[in-house]
Amino acid sequence: MKKPLSVLFLSFLFVSCALFAEETTLMKTRPKELAFGGLHWRTKSSITPTSPGPNYFSAESSAVWVDDWGLHLTLKQHDEKWWATEIFTRERVGYGTYTFTVETDAASYDPHVVAGFFTWDTAPEEYNREIDIEFAAWGSPDGTKFQYVVQPYTDPNRIEVFDPELNGNLTTHRIVWTPEDVSFASYHGAVDPDEIESERMLINRWSYPESPSEGKVRFRINLWLYQGKAPAYPVHLVVTSFLFEKWKP
């Protein structure tokens, strides 16, 4: 028995709408990507409080974007909420040299503002293979400090906290992660750490004589609020350059 044309049309319309809805849902859930520093970066988004913080995370183009200046992250208020930002590489990285330059007024950060640059494996082993450079005061009124960490930070031998005594808003940082150890360095201004002239711009250098296994880490950068507490004013951070060089035995 043939179905009436009206029934066939309604069936076609139903299937088409279902396929459109499915495609739209996939588009909404697909991570937004930004290309920068030879890597592809995905953006974190959360409309409910989530870790770290807890914070709300925005992936809007007005919150995180790339232009000729660099890769921008923001921390700002919208609809009576403060929105943090976080990005992470689509590519797995691991052992190697990470060199990046950051422009931000870290010296005037609110005590609850945290900027983080770190490796992260979703697998929980070895403390998620987390290796950090962070700008933060962790709620203290003493001002923003810089710190290097090979997690867990609760072991005092695995963390180096220092006052960077900043000279301007531009700093360069390097993490060298090998199977044997992890080393860190920070510099005033935009410098090439491989050039001998960079030594006169050195802020601090530190190394830890052990290393987590490589796992399946990606690199992450975030700008967020410690304990989710609202700051006095918005924050803007720009990564003006980023370079990852894979470790070669």
Secondary structure, DSSP 8 states (H G I E B T S, - for coil): ----HHHHHHHHHHHHHHHHHHHHHHHHHS--EEEETTEEEEE--EEEEETTTTEEE---TTTEEE-SS-EEEEEEEETTEEEEEEEEESS---SEEEEEEEE--GGG--TTEEEEEEEE-SS-HHHHT-EEEEEE-TT-TT--EEEEEES-TTSGGGEEEE----SSSEEEEEEEE-SS-EEEEEEESS--TTSGGGGGGEEEEEEES-----TT-EEEEEEEEGGG---SS-EEEEEEEEEEEE---
